[in-house]
Amino acid sequence: MIIPAKHPILIERVQTGVRIEKRLLKVLKGLAELKDMSLGDLLEGIVLHAFEGKAPFSPRTLKEIVKLREIYGLTLTAADSHQLKEKR
């Protein structure tokens, strides 16, 4: 069992050149803005939740994501995740 820290944890961050689908990035940036956090902080939270098999978003946040997906035309789903091929 992993016990969450009760105090700030000092970490080291690195710059990375990750490529990501354009509309997905727009939704993530929009969500980060709504939550008043950086894109990096949002992604770290999503990944840490996923690593423990936990849902990263509350029902309220999921409703916000639905709206952002509509705004930015993001129609991709989890089922599409390993089927994506970049345009040349």
Long-range contacts (C-beta under 8 A, 24 or more apart in sequence): 2-52, 13-40, 19-86, 21-76, 21-84, 23-72, 23-73, 23-74, 23-76, 24-74, 24-76, 26-68, 26-72, 26-74, 27-65, 27-68, 27-69, 27-72, 27-74, 30-68, 30-71, 30-72, 31-61, 31-64, 31-65, 31-68, 34-64, 34-68, 35-61
